[in-house]
């Protein structure tokens, strides 16, 4: 797929992905809007402007891999995959429905576009190491990207994996922390603060940098830097806003894992430039 | 007395052989490679062996990453420590039907002097509960040597294999063949059926000798394949003997005894007496001392068989 890095075009796509995310979760009646909206720029930047990924050859052994370790935010991944044509768009509206491949948390058996079944936090980075080390055995040069939640950095296994990747100098591995500062119940800093987060990754022998994770130019700068960094894995701390794009969801733990009501749905879609009042439908 | 070999030694040896047969075989350990014997594989195939350090959860999911990249993966640790990654195994490995073998050693009370913290008597129960998981407990070195290649050749989804630290008698000859889901009658008899797994098969054969002196002809069945269990063989043994004893170096909750009771209670209700660890933690001691104290030694099997015969229909 041709890499797209044009900020104006990407911003238009991001807006569309945000509409899709709200629509999917509204129709499903449940899901995680906050952390899906915060990660829109990161996930779309990876699929559209960074990774070697062919939506029509999803098992290409040389493809770059993306693991959504924060699996509860799968709406952003599903919407992105529909946008690039890896899954039919109408599948999006079956999110969380019986028999749908679009499970509430990613399932690679039902949906081969998923590189890993996730949903239980703390596990994706380890699996990313396995995939990255498999590239060494097979003498391939693909890269592995793992998107972690910030709350997920409270899981012990994340740091077991950080230590392993640092030790083995897994430089084809790039972790991205969606640092939206809010976990399920409270702000991260209240529940269990992660700071100093960049220093933590550096202490585990990673190259680490902090960026504005809702800014495409900054994301691409960081991804370029990660690819150029040899002898160390890279961790990009992507500072983002939870619920980004919908004013009343921004920074509100209440929208970590809750679908909008009818009224909130119309309001959210209006903010995203779509009129769904009076039963008007969005497809 | 027959030759004694620890099944972990047989495992390490056959795993090394498998390295040549399967170029896609990747082996992981968590700082116990010297004891689990995976270091023998690691010495010959360093590019396909990783010691992840004392981080079992990380090991399991790194293995999942390898498996998702087309590798045949074996993870080893002690049964007790490897089991701490249960949720990783359940959610990431098994839920995705990944081709992974969890080959854990030092299972059961016979770990001995290290005491209760190291004696996994619950591992079969927790693995058996995972959907899609197969559970295999080889009886001796021969069965280990046959079962590991069989499992790797037919690897389709996750498998738990359980090995022991202590040397155990070699029960089977070279002509023995392993097959998943198949039990094997090791000794004929029709007064009581003793269904055992792991090193308890050898002990059950000793118990059967003892019972024969008292005129009780015990059938002994090796049920290495606990999941899937050979339900036909269990029902046949129950029908023909009228009473069943299960013998395992594991809690009587959730392991072989439970699996046999599940089969019989639904298909052919029969009196069953379970020999195993009775819902308690162990302690330090020699394997023999522990087997005596916790009800696993020969006299306990003999007693259980007599009790079962007394209850027979």
Interface residues (C-beta under 8 A of the other chain):
Chain A: X61 X107 X108 X109 X115 X116 X117 X118 X119 X120 X122 X123 X124 X126 X127 X128 X129 X130 X131 X132 X133 X134 X135 X136 X137 X138 X156 X157 X160 X161 X163 X164 X167 X168
Chain B: X26 X47 X48 X50 X52 X53 X55 X57 X58 X59 X60 X61 X62 X63 X64 X65 X66 X67 X68 X69 X70 X71 X87 X88 X91 X92 X95 X96 X97
